[in-house]
Amino acid sequence: TNFKTVKQSIKRLKEMDAIPEGDGTILDHSLVFAFTDQSFAKIHAVDGLPIFVAGGASGRMKSGFHVAGDSSPVSRVGLTIQKAMGVSLDVWGKGSMEIRQPYTDLLA
């Protein structure tokens, strides 16, 4: 991970959290999802991918949690986000990335 990029991302999130919007801030009413497709690029490793979700999605997502991925595919986070946004689906992803169980403890 490029440290400069991380610092820029943190700066943007702080900026979003400083702008009032309705009963909270822009970050409270947004959801930012970022990840990389490799945990160790030199060998193209896909275990232990760093995944980052910020914002409250207007109260639909809980924040302030660290969740160990328990070897679940990154699509589990995608399914969780879609559930939070009210998308009605029971499965998401294809092949080894297919997932049926969102991280329910993150849904508000």
N, CA and C atoms as a LAMMPS dump frame, in Angstrom:
ITEM: TIMESTEP
0
ITEM: NUMBER OF ATOMS
324
ITEM: BOX BOUNDS ff ff ff
-5.0000000000000000e+02 5.0000000000000000e+02
-5.0000000000000000e+02 5.0000000000000000e+02
-5.0000000000000000e+02 5.0000000000000000e+02
ITEM: ATOMS id mol type element x y z
1 1 1 N 0.837 -1.177 0
2 1 2 C 0 0 0
3 1 3 C 0.883 1.242 0
4 2 1 N 0.557 2.165 -0.823
5 2 2 C 1.281 3.415 -0.925
6 2 3 C 0.867 4.319 0.243
7 3 1 N 1.836 4.666 1.11
8 3 2 C 1.543 5.452 2.306
9 3 3 C 0.942 6.808 1.945
10 4 1 N 1.412 7.425 0.859
11 4 2 C 0.879 8.716 0.433
12 4 3 C -0.607 8.598 0.081
13 5 1 N -0.977 7.524 -0.586
14 5 2 C -2.373 7.302 -0.941
15 5 3 C -3.231 7.126 0.305
16 6 1 N -2.719 6.391 1.289
17 6 2 C -3.458 6.2 2.545
18 6 3 C -3.661 7.541 3.234
19 7 1 N -2.627 8.348 3.309
20 7 2 C -2.74 9.666 3.94
21 7 3 C -3.763 10.539 3.215
22 8 1 N -3.77 10.48 1.889
23 8 2 C -4.741 11.26 1.117
24 8 3 C -6.159 10.775 1.381
25 9 1 N -6.325 9.466 1.494
26 9 2 C -7.652 8.904 1.761
27 9 3 C -8.158 9.329 3.128
28 10 1 N -7.289 9.281 4.122
29 10 2 C -7.664 9.712 5.472
30 10 3 C -8.05 11.184 5.462
31 11 1 N -7.29 11.984 4.741
32 11 2 C -7.592 13.409 4.634
33 11 3 C -8.984 13.617 4.03
34 12 1 N -9.303 12.889 2.971
35 12 2 C -10.617 13.018 2.325
36 12 3 C -11.743 12.602 3.269
37 13 1 N -11.54 11.527 4.001
38 13 2 C -12.563 11.091 4.957
39 13 3 C -12.775 12.122 6.057
40 14 1 N -11.695 12.713 6.537
41 14 2 C -11.82 13.762 7.552
42 14 3 C -12.563 14.964 6.997
43 15 1 N -12.289 15.302 5.739
44 15 2 C -12.994 16.419 5.1
45 15 3 C -14.486 16.111 4.998
46 16 1 N -14.816 14.889 4.593
47 16 2 C -16.224 14.497 4.492
48 16 3 C -16.911 14.534 5.853
49 17 1 N -16.17 14.174 6.897
50 17 2 C -16.722 14.149 8.247
51 17 3 C -16.853 15.551 8.837
52 18 1 N -16.249 16.54 8.21
53 18 2 C -16.31 17.911 8.717
54 18 3 C -17.407 18.741 8.046
55 19 1 N -18.046 18.203 7.035
56 19 2 C -19.076 18.956 6.312
57 19 3 C -20.46 18.543 6.817
58 20 1 N -21.159 19.476 7.467
59 20 2 C -22.493 19.157 7.985
60 20 3 C -23.468 18.829 6.853
61 21 1 N -24.312 17.846 7.123
62 21 2 C -25.381 17.502 6.179
63 21 3 C -26.534 16.924 6.98
64 22 1 N -27.659 17.598 6.962
65 22 2 C -28.824 17.132 7.709
66 22 3 C -28.503 16.94 9.171
67 23 1 N -28.774 15.747 9.69
68 23 2 C -28.558 15.456 11.106
69 23 3 C -27.164 14.908 11.399
70 24 1 N -26.263 15.022 10.461
71 24 2 C -24.898 14.516 10.658
72 24 3 C -23.921 15.202 9.716
73 25 1 N -23.059 14.412 9.122
74 25 2 C -22.075 14.927 8.17
75 25 3 C -22.212 14.165 6.855
76 26 1 N -21.502 14.626 5.853
77 26 2 C -21.515 13.917 4.57
78 26 3 C -21.046 12.478 4.764
79 27 1 N -20.032 12.269 5.599
80 27 2 C -19.54 10.91 5.826
81 27 3 C -20.599 10.051 6.516
82 28 1 N -21.367 10.636 7.428
83 28 2 C -22.439 9.885 8.084
84 28 3 C -23.461 9.373 7.075
85 29 1 N -23.654 10.125 6.01
86 29 2 C -24.674 9.787 5.016
87 29 3 C -24.093 9.132 3.764
88 30 1 N -22.825 8.759 3.824
89 30 2 C -22.146 8.125 2.69
90 30 3 C -21.589 6.775 3.114
91 31 1 N -21.102 6.036 2.131
92 31 2 C -20.399 4.793 2.399
93 31 3 C -19.238 4.699 1.415
94 32 1 N -18.047 4.585 1.947
95 32 2 C -16.831 4.474 1.142
96 32 3 C -16.303 3.056 1.299
97 33 1 N -16.068 2.39 0.185
98 33 2 C -15.613 1 0.172
99 33 3 C -14.342 0.928 -0.667
100 34 1 N -13.279 0.424 -0.06
101 34 2 C -12.015 0.305 -0.785
102 34 3 C -11.316 -0.989 -0.4
103 35 1 N -10.677 -1.609 -1.372
104 35 2 C -9.883 -2.803 -1.097
105 35 3 C -8.887 -2.983 -2.229
106 36 1 N -7.959 -3.852 -2.015
107 36 2 C -7.016 -4.206 -3.059
108 36 3 C -7.262 -5.662 -3.435
109 37 1 N -6.924 -6.015 -4.652
110 37 2 C -7.196 -7.375 -5.103
111 37 3 C -6.091 -8.359 -4.748
112 38 1 N -5.052 -7.883 -4.057
113 38 2 C -3.952 -8.759 -3.641
114 38 3 C -3.447 -8.316 -2.271
115 39 1 N -3.115 -9.288 -1.428
116 39 2 C -2.554 -8.948 -0.125
117 39 3 C -1.031 -8.829 -0.204
118 40 1 N -0.425 -9.529 -1.151
119 40 2 C 1.019 -9.458 -1.367
120 40 3 C 1.251 -9.571 -2.873
121 41 1 N 1.47 -8.422 -3.518
122 41 2 C 1.512 -8.365 -4.976
123 41 3 C 2.607 -9.229 -5.597
124 42 1 N 3.727 -9.352 -4.932
125 42 2 C 4.856 -10.099 -5.508
126 42 3 C 4.475 -11.533 -5.877
127 43 1 N 3.602 -12.146 -5.08
128 43 2 C 3.193 -13.521 -5.364
129 43 3 C 1.692 -13.605 -5.693
130 44 1 N 1.057 -12.459 -5.877
131 44 2 C -0.368 -12.386 -6.206
132 44 3 C -1.24 -13.102 -5.166
133 45 1 N -0.893 -12.954 -3.9
134 45 2 C -1.647 -13.593 -2.817
135 45 3 C -3.02 -12.933 -2.667
136 46 1 N -4.021 -13.739 -2.414
137 46 2 C -5.384 -13.222 -2.246
138 46 3 C -5.96 -13.546 -0.87
139 47 1 N -5.126 -13.993 0.047
140 47 2 C -5.595 -14.239 1.406
141 47 3 C -5.262 -13.03 2.265
142 48 1 N -6.127 -12.709 3.173
143 48 2 C -5.894 -11.573 4.069
144 48 3 C -5.944 -10.232 3.372
145 49 1 N -6.855 -10.07 2.421
146 49 2 C -6.961 -8.798 1.697
147 49 3 C -7.336 -7.664 2.644
148 50 1 N -6.654 -6.529 2.542
149 50 2 C -7.071 -5.378 3.336
150 50 3 C -8.326 -4.762 2.72
151 51 1 N -9.351 -4.592 3.53
152 51 2 C -10.629 -4.038 3.079
153 51 3 C -11 -2.915 4.032
154 52 1 N -11.527 -1.847 3.475
155 52 2 C -11.845 -0.671 4.27
156 52 3 C -13.234 -0.182 3.901
157 53 1 N -14.077 0.032 4.914
158 53 2 C -15.402 0.613 4.722
159 53 3 C -15.528 1.748 5.73
160 54 1 N -15.938 2.912 5.261
161 54 2 C -16.103 4.075 6.149
162 54 3 C -17.445 4.732 5.865
163 55 1 N -18.015 5.329 6.874
164 55 2 C -19.278 6.033 6.73
165 55 3 C -20.422 5.229 7.298
166 56 1 N -21.529 5.9 7.515
167 56 2 C -22.667 5.25 8.149
168 56 3 C -23.818 4.913 7.221
169 57 1 N -23.733 5.339 5.959
170 57 2 C -24.796 5.058 4.98
171 57 3 C -26.158 5.485 5.522
172 58 1 N -26.208 6.676 6.073
173 58 2 C -27.457 7.227 6.637
174 58 3 C -28.068 6.318 7.687
175 59 1 N -27.198 5.756 8.538
176 59 2 C -27.664 4.927 9.643
177 59 3 C -27.903 3.473 9.293
178 60 1 N -27.549 3.052 8.095
179 60 2 C -27.778 1.664 7.68
180 60 3 C -26.6 0.742 7.987
181 61 1 N -25.432 1.334 8.277
182 61 2 C -24.241 0.545 8.613
183 61 3 C -23.707 1.004 9.962
184 62 1 N -23.271 0.061 10.766
185 62 2 C -22.61 0.387 12.02
186 62 3 C -21.157 0.717 11.708
187 63 1 N -20.575 1.586 12.501
188 63 2 C -19.179 1.957 12.275
189 63 3 C -18.358 1.689 13.532
190 64 1 N -17.047 1.794 13.382
191 64 2 C -16.155 1.605 14.513
192 64 3 C -15.802 0.162 14.799
193 65 1 N -15.963 -0.707 13.83
194 65 2 C -15.688 -2.128 14.019
195 65 3 C -14.475 -2.569 13.212
196 66 1 N -13.753 -3.531 13.737
197 66 2 C -12.739 -4.263 12.982
198 66 3 C -13.247 -5.695 12.904
199 67 1 N -13.357 -6.21 11.705
200 67 2 C -13.862 -7.566 11.518
201 67 3 C -12.765 -8.4 10.871
202 68 1 N -12.375 -9.464 11.528
203 68 2 C -11.432 -10.407 10.917
204 68 3 C -12.197 -11.185 9.861
205 69 1 N -11.653 -11.261 8.679
206 69 2 C -12.368 -11.816 7.543
207 69 3 C -12.632 -13.299 7.561
208 70 1 N -12.075 -14.04 8.462
209 70 2 C -12.256 -15.482 8.599
210 70 3 C -12.198 -16.229 7.261
211 71 1 N -11.325 -15.808 6.379
212 71 2 C -11.117 -16.421 5.058
213 71 3 C -12.311 -16.286 4.128
214 72 1 N -13.248 -15.403 4.448
215 72 2 C -14.369 -15.146 3.549
216 72 3 C -13.879 -14.356 2.343
217 73 1 N -14.511 -14.541 1.185
218 73 2 C -14.126 -13.742 0.023
219 73 3 C -14.539 -12.287 0.198
220 74 1 N -13.864 -11.393 -0.507
221 74 2 C -14.173 -9.967 -0.43
222 74 3 C -15.625 -9.702 -0.825
223 75 1 N -16.218 -10.589 -1.596
224 75 2 C -17.608 -10.404 -2.003
225 75 3 C -18.567 -10.402 -0.806
226 76 1 N -18.13 -10.928 0.336
227 76 2 C -18.981 -10.889 1.534
228 76 3 C -19.206 -9.45 1.982
229 77 1 N -18.187 -8.619 1.849
230 77 2 C -18.341 -7.2 2.186
231 77 3 C -19.287 -6.549 1.182
232 78 1 N -19.126 -6.884 -0.095
233 78 2 C -20.025 -6.352 -1.116
234 78 3 C -21.469 -6.732 -0.87
235 79 1 N -21.72 -7.987 -0.487
236 79 2 C -23.076 -8.425 -0.165
237 79 3 C -23.61 -7.657 1.04
238 80 1 N -22.779 -7.452 2.044
239 80 2 C -23.186 -6.708 3.236
240 80 3 C -23.605 -5.288 2.866
241 81 1 N -22.803 -4.634 2.038
242 81 2 C -23.106 -3.26 1.619
243 81 3 C -24.423 -3.223 0.841
244 82 1 N -24.621 -4.181 -0.042
245 82 2 C -25.866 -4.202 -0.816
246 82 3 C -27.079 -4.417 0.084
247 83 1 N -26.94 -5.298 1.073
248 83 2 C -28.024 -5.51 2.044
249 83 3 C -28.328 -4.21 2.789
250 84 1 N -27.278 -3.488 3.194
251 84 2 C -27.459 -2.218 3.905
252 84 3 C -28.196 -1.199 3.04
253 85 1 N -27.977 -1.254 1.738
254 85 2 C -28.608 -0.307 0.822
255 85 3 C -30.01 -0.74 0.401
256 86 1 N -30.461 -1.867 0.947
257 86 2 C -31.813 -2.319 0.668
258 86 3 C -31.963 -3.177 -0.574
259 87 1 N -30.855 -3.62 -1.152
260 87 2 C -30.92 -4.492 -2.322
261 87 3 C -31.372 -5.877 -1.858
262 88 1 N -32.393 -6.398 -2.48
263 88 2 C -32.941 -7.688 -2.091
264 88 3 C -32.284 -8.796 -2.909
265 89 1 N -31.327 -9.477 -2.304
266 89 2 C -30.676 -10.607 -2.945
267 89 3 C -30.177 -11.552 -1.883
268 90 1 N -30.09 -12.811 -2.245
269 90 2 C -29.67 -13.833 -1.289
270 90 3 C -28.261 -14.339 -1.543
271 91 1 N -27.73 -14.115 -2.727
272 91 2 C -26.403 -14.607 -3.089
273 91 3 C -25.746 -13.579 -3.996
274 92 1 N -24.425 -13.466 -3.865
275 92 2 C -23.699 -12.526 -4.713
276 92 3 C -22.314 -13.091 -4.976
277 93 1 N -21.825 -12.924 -6.178
278 93 2 C -20.516 -13.419 -6.579
279 93 3 C -20.639 -14.666 -7.424
280 94 1 N -19.528 -15.041 -8.041
281 94 2 C -19.497 -16.228 -8.9
282 94 3 C -18.356 -17.139 -8.473
283 95 1 N -18.555 -18.424 -8.66
284 95 2 C -17.509 -19.401 -8.378
285 95 3 C -17.051 -19.335 -6.935
286 96 1 N -15.742 -19.255 -6.736
287 96 2 C -15.189 -19.219 -5.377
288 96 3 C -15.52 -17.922 -4.64
289 97 1 N -16.015 -16.932 -5.353
290 97 2 C -16.384 -15.657 -4.735
291 97 3 C -17.873 -15.598 -4.358
292 98 1 N -18.624 -16.661 -4.644
293 98 2 C -20.044 -16.673 -4.309
294 98 3 C -20.219 -16.705 -2.793
295 99 1 N -21.109 -15.857 -2.321
296 99 2 C -21.33 -15.756 -0.877
297 99 3 C -22.82 -15.582 -0.611
298 100 1 N -23.27 -16.152 0.499
299 100 2 C -24.692 -16.066 0.876
300 100 3 C -24.892 -15.381 2.225
301 101 1 N -23.823 -15.18 2.969
302 101 2 C -23.944 -14.654 4.327
303 101 3 C -23.252 -13.309 4.45
304 102 1 N -24.011 -12.209 4.643
305 102 2 C -23.385 -10.918 4.884
306 102 3 C -22.842 -10.848 6.313
307 103 1 N -22.078 -9.824 6.593
308 103 2 C -21.648 -9.55 7.969
309 103 3 C -22.82 -8.858 8.673
310 104 1 N -23.735 -9.624 9.206
311 104 2 C -24.954 -9.068 9.784
312 104 3 C -24.68 -8.165 10.982
313 105 1 N -23.561 -8.382 11.683
314 105 2 C -23.258 -7.542 12.844
315 105 3 C -22.908 -6.1 12.438
316 106 1 N -22.691 -5.84 11.138
317 106 2 C -22.399 -4.494 10.678
318 106 3 C -23.648 -3.765 10.179
319 107 1 N -24.733 -4.509 10.021
320 107 2 C -25.968 -3.891 9.534
321 107 3 C -26.733 -3.273 10.698
322 108 1 N -27.15 -2.036 10.5
323 108 2 C -27.89 -1.332 11.557
324 108 3 C -29.346 -1.71 11.536
